[in-house]
């Protein structure tokens, strides 16, 4: 067992990606942790009261370590390099889709206050084994406060420079999110274009520049991928797409079926659904906004605006208007229980290592 896994108190070098917005159920998190990995709660859209309840429910299902993830920034005009946008063109497009789905006309949602400080209080009070963050970099005093409460802290980097900033801030591990990763990009310093570094390359760069353990994230689907990431300098890997089809996952049935039916990588990077760059399976809504980036609202306002559409599309099984987040390895997803997948991945790592000898 490598020292990092020993410090975490886990057996397998597998971290469940924190998939906020539904997929990251307490059942999925507990199953991964109970199987020897590190389950992760995606709690970015929850209130402090909801976070406290979520941690309590997770502890009822596992005595093993697990992580909780929040957004540490990325709200408003500064998000993803966006600027203030006239909402009328976007509302016109949404009105057409709402009419098609048979739901009330869209309303422009107000930009909500940034909830991080209040959410963080609930995290410190509940003391999960690990706290992870993305979309920014909290003040160094915040990280030190978490660590003083016996909480390990992981930060997300999409470039070498971001990795250096995280290391300087004192994090316990750096999640190196490569270009292949599904869902939202964690970029917080520099341009989106500069952040599109392949996973293994990013791992090698950050591992060579910093003594902080690196967790590889992006396009990792099987034991061979994990072994390659470990060989590149990672202490563990983070996997999201691979766990989406699991029965414990809260992704909708139509979403899971879309992933299992993906015979090839049709993922693209888009801001269409949320206002932040994210990777997912392409569909009609993404194509509709393909050359209209200038009318997309900022995060999280765009995310709130498209939520009724996504909810209705889920209920109606209409893939054209769903955010189908997935990494580039989507064609290799497997429909197995979460614990079985963890055990399968561990065996595949051993098999790959034995074939190299």
Secondary structure as GFF3:
##gff-version 3
##sequence-region A 1 357
A	DSSP	alpha_helix	3	8	.	.	.	ID=ss1
A	DSSP	beta_strand	14	16	.	.	.	ID=ss2
A	DSSP	alpha_helix	26	34	.	.	.	ID=ss3
A	DSSP	beta_strand	39	42	.	.	.	ID=ss4
A	DSSP	alpha_helix	48	59	.	.	.	ID=ss5
A	DSSP	beta_strand	66	71	.	.	.	ID=ss6
A	DSSP	three_ten_helix	76	81	.	.	.	ID=ss7
A	DSSP	alpha_helix	88	101	.	.	.	ID=ss8
A	DSSP	alpha_helix	116	126	.	.	.	ID=ss9
A	DSSP	beta_strand	130	134	.	.	.	ID=ss10
A	DSSP	alpha_helix	140	148	.	.	.	ID=ss11
A	DSSP	beta_strand	152	157	.	.	.	ID=ss12
A	DSSP	alpha_helix	160	169	.	.	.	ID=ss13
A	DSSP	beta_strand	173	177	.	.	.	ID=ss14
A	DSSP	beta_strand	183	184	.	.	.	ID=ss15
A	DSSP	three_ten_helix	193	195	.	.	.	ID=ss16
A	DSSP	alpha_helix	199	209	.	.	.	ID=ss17
A	DSSP	beta_strand	213	217	.	.	.	ID=ss18
A	DSSP	alpha_helix	223	231	.	.	.	ID=ss19
A	DSSP	beta_strand	236	239	.	.	.	ID=ss20
A	DSSP	alpha_helix	241	244	.	.	.	ID=ss21
A	DSSP	alpha_helix	253	260	.	.	.	ID=ss22
A	DSSP	beta_strand	267	270	.	.	.	ID=ss23
A	DSSP	beta_strand	278	281	.	.	.	ID=ss24
A	DSSP	alpha_helix	284	288	.	.	.	ID=ss25
A	DSSP	three_ten_helix	293	295	.	.	.	ID=ss26
A	DSSP	alpha_helix	301	316	.	.	.	ID=ss27
A	DSSP	three_ten_helix	319	321	.	.	.	ID=ss28
A	DSSP	three_ten_helix	330	332	.	.	.	ID=ss29
A	DSSP	alpha_helix	338	356	.	.	.	ID=ss30
###
